[in-house]
């Protein structure tokens, strides 16, 4: 089964940028739609961004639209989340997830089959 590992999180000041990576092992990501979610303390996990298996037609939560970009490099078996103009409210644990079947990448967590362990992003004001 495909294992997902996120990296790239850290502490950044408001207005700064981070790029998260989600690397796969034990299989290829090229067949799977992928998504990014986040969970802040005391809150439910929420959708951030998703992309089809080709990388086309990405879509975003309204809260990150225009600031975050999801992309993928199937040759490197990796999905990315470029985060610019970060705000304190972006502070959360960020998770990547894969849909291991034919279909689109949904904007709800129950639509995903495999999850990484998460990476912490902290944005200071």
C-alpha positions in Angstrom: 0.0 0.0 0.0 1.2 3.5 -0.7 2.8 5.3 2.2 2.6 9.1 2.4 5.1 11.2 4.2 4.8 15.0 4.5 7.7 17.4 5.1 8.5 21.1 4.9 6.5 22.4 7.8 7.9 24.8 10.3 7.7 28.2 12.0 7.3 31.2 9.8 6.3 34.8 10.3 3.0 36.2 8.9 3.5 37.1 5.2 6.1 34.4 4.7 6.1 31.3 2.6 6.5 27.5 3.0 6.4 24.6 0.6 5.1 21.4 1.8 6.0 18.1 0.1 4.2 14.8 0.2 6.4 11.9 -0.9 5.1 8.4 -1.6 6.7 5.1 -1.1 5.5 1.5 -1.8 3.7 2.6 -4.9 3.1 5.3 -7.4 1.0 8.4 -7.0 0.5 8.9 -10.7 -2.9 7.2 -10.8 -4.4 8.9 -7.8 -6.1 12.2 -7.1 -4.5 13.9 -4.2 -5.5 16.4 -1.6 -4.2 18.5 1.3 -6.1 19.0 4.5 -5.3 20.8 7.8 -6.3 20.6 11.4 -5.9 23.3 13.9 -6.1 22.6 17.7 -9.7 22.1 18.8 -11.0 22.2 15.3 -12.1 19.7 12.7 -9.9 18.7 9.8 -10.6 20.9 6.9 -10.0 20.8 3.2 -7.3 22.9 1.7 -6.6 21.9 -1.9 -6.9 19.0 -4.3 -5.6 18.0 -7.7 -6.5 15.4 -10.3 -4.1 12.6 -11.1 -2.7 14.6 -14.1 -2.3 17.7 -12.0 -5.0 19.6 -13.9 -8.0 21.2 -12.5 -6.7 22.0 -9.0 -9.2 23.6 -6.6 -8.9 25.3 -3.3 -10.8 26.2 -0.2 -11.9 29.8 -0.3 -9.7 30.6 2.7 -6.5 29.8 0.8 -7.4 30.7 -2.8 -4.9 33.0 -4.4 -2.3 32.2 -1.7 -1.7 28.4 -1.9 -0.9 26.3 -5.0 -1.1 22.6 -5.2 1.1 20.8 -7.7 2.5 17.4 -8.4 5.5 15.8 -10.0 4.5 12.2 -10.9 8.1 11.4 -12.0 9.2 12.2 -8.4 6.2 10.6 -6.9 5.6 13.8 -4.9 2.8 16.3 -4.4 3.5 19.9 -3.2 1.6 22.7 -1.5 3.2 26.1 -2.0 1.9 28.4 0.7 2.4 32.2 0.3 1.3 35.2 2.3 0.8 33.0 5.3 -1.5 34.2 8.1 -1.6 33.1 11.8 -4.9 31.4 11.0 -3.1 29.1 8.7 -1.4 27.5 11.7 -2.3 23.8 11.8 -1.1 20.3 11.1 -1.1 19.7 7.4 -1.9 16.3 5.9 -1.7 15.0 2.4 -4.1 12.3 1.3 -4.7 10.0 -1.7 -7.8 8.7 -3.3 -7.0 5.1 -4.2 -9.7 4.5 -6.8 -11.1 6.0 -9.9 -12.8 9.3 -9.4 -12.3 13.0 -8.6 -10.4 14.4 -5.7 -13.2 15.4 -3.2 -13.2 18.3 -0.7 -14.2 16.1 2.2 -11.8 13.9 4.3 -13.9 10.8 4.2 -13.4 10.7 0.4 -9.7 9.8 0.9 -8.2 6.5 1.5 -4.6 7.0 2.5 -3.2 9.7 4.8 0.3 10.9 5.8 1.3 11.6 9.4 1.1 15.3 9.1 3.5 18.2 9.3 3.2 21.2 11.6 2.9 24.7 10.2 3.0 27.6 12.7 2.6 31.2 11.5 3.5 33.8 14.0 2.0 37.3 14.0 
